[in-house]
């Protein structure tokens, strides 16, 4: 480890939707607004949760495909713009933090960890949602789909988030809920903790994360094990 590296604190980087916060109700609610406008039936939340995880454009495409509607590039872009506009006014109608998030962040900060968010939600909406949820001030960087030229699963999105937050990439851990997060962390050479309660079409245990947790109370110990804060 270089001398320059040891001057930076260890860092925990979090996905947002399905990891820090239960946002499915507002995301699928917005999708269903578009479905109704296009004359299609709404998707039940229980069915649609697995469509979340790769950003709004993917959610729209997956949702319309689930009802047998393929979208032209022009329609996809039109619906995406409508999604962003509507969702921006309904970021936290029902969204809330998962149990134990605040306590886990407290424990990590007490251990000397810097905190950041790396999400495929747009940066402005991510910042505002985390503010509404009362934890926006906890993060040294909140980086979204439009923060850099690349976004997850491109590892440069994660690397850029760590750099912007001033964290030590040699002592970084990613925390996420989906294949996108796990693939991003692996490509960046960073260990990843997966939560079981998020948005995924396959159990995260099948996707090869370094650790799996079922509640945020388990997170501090998992991160300490993967990226110790103390320098040997």
Secondary structure by P-SEA (a helix, b strand, c coil): cccccccccbbbbbbcccccccaaaaaaaaaaaaaaaacbbbbccccccccccccaaaaaaaaaaaacccccaaaaaaaaaaaaaaaaaccccccccccaaaaaaaaaaaabbbbbbbccccaaaaaaaaaaacccccccccccccccccccccaaaaaaaaaaacccccbbbbbbccaaaaaaaaaacbbbbbbccccccccccccccccccccccccaaaaaaccccccc
